[in-house]
Amino acid sequence: MARRPLLAAPFALPALARGAAAQDTWPNRAVTVLLGYPPGGVTDFGARAVCERMGRTLGQSLVVENRPGAATAVANSAAAQARPDGYTLLMGTSTLAINPALQPNLTPKDPRSELTPIGTVFRTAFVLHVHPSLPVRSTAELIAYAKANPGKLNFGSSGTGAVNHLCFELFRARAGIDAVHVPYRGGAAALIDLRTNRIQAMFSAAQEALPALREGATRGLAVSSKDRMTVLPELPPVAAALPDFDGVFWQGLFGPAGLPAAIVARAGAALRDATTDPVLVARMAEQGVALTPGDAEALRRMLAEETEMWGRLIREQNIRPE
């Protein structure tokens, strides 16, 4: 009986060798990349563009599969529960940092331990814009107007807990203003009401805001990131009026927990090729999206920092899902 483990050991070696070989040859077939959003929109556009470029580097197709639902938890959970063999990955977003505090019953409950970061994909800021009838032309003037008219300024968002809603809550808290949040089912619906002055202000995704700004239907005041946007260089950051203000939507590539380091390294290298491709960088910049080359550690750090930042805001402002 005591000799059985010794006899079994040689039979384990071929299996270990096969596992190592599988990692070395990854990928030898198509890779599924889950996305928690429907087709269309900057998230879907960005994921498909980056995956197509990664596929050229890896010599295999990366197929984006849209699985919207439950604030992206449908896709996130499926990726977290997948086999860690590199053939099911996730284009995760800011919701991974928001859901644990906003909707703690959703899975994965702790993406930091239930997913493996591979690398950063993009960041995109929101445009703070207002109806032209509002007598303000800067962030400072908007804050002054809101303070002079407490409770009369209506801010729209694409829904409770969306990143642009949290940007508003951060803005309201930092500026010390009394303004009303009006949630919608999507940014497009909110923008319609901003155009018609049913709401007076909102943080909009750049892709959605650009047509209204160019038509003069809304007036841009600032962008939510610390840096200016290439597509709207004339707009200063909100941080010029509220120091350290920084609220963006981001996307990063993840795998299930336990994804082998060799696969993380190879996928990360292909991702970096994509996010530094000059043609793709320029193409995404036209949509108000900044590709952000960053390795697994950069993504791990960003997820941890934003989980803390948004979690603290959600608790302090007592934000609850509808």
Secondary structure as GFF3:
##gff-version 3
##sequence-region A 1 322
A	DSSP	alpha_helix	4	25	.	.	.	ID=ss1
A	DSSP	beta_strand	31	35	.	.	.	ID=ss2
A	DSSP	alpha_helix	41	58	.	.	.	ID=ss3
A	DSSP	beta_strand	62	66	.	.	.	ID=ss4
A	DSSP	alpha_helix	73	81	.	.	.	ID=ss5
A	DSSP	beta_strand	88	93	.	.	.	ID=ss6
A	DSSP	alpha_helix	95	102	.	.	.	ID=ss7
A	DSSP	alpha_helix	111	114	.	.	.	ID=ss8
A	DSSP	beta_strand	115	130	.	.	.	ID=ss9
A	DSSP	alpha_helix	139	148	.	.	.	ID=ss10
A	DSSP	beta_strand	154	157	.	.	.	ID=ss11
A	DSSP	alpha_helix	163	175	.	.	.	ID=ss12
A	DSSP	beta_strand	180	183	.	.	.	ID=ss13
A	DSSP	alpha_helix	187	195	.	.	.	ID=ss14
A	DSSP	beta_strand	201	205	.	.	.	ID=ss15
A	DSSP	alpha_helix	206	215	.	.	.	ID=ss16
A	DSSP	beta_strand	219	223	.	.	.	ID=ss17
A	DSSP	three_ten_helix	238	240	.	.	.	ID=ss18
A	DSSP	beta_strand	248	256	.	.	.	ID=ss19
A	DSSP	alpha_helix	261	275	.	.	.	ID=ss20
A	DSSP	alpha_helix	278	285	.	.	.	ID=ss21
A	DSSP	beta_strand	290	294	.	.	.	ID=ss22
A	DSSP	alpha_helix	296	316	.	.	.	ID=ss23
###
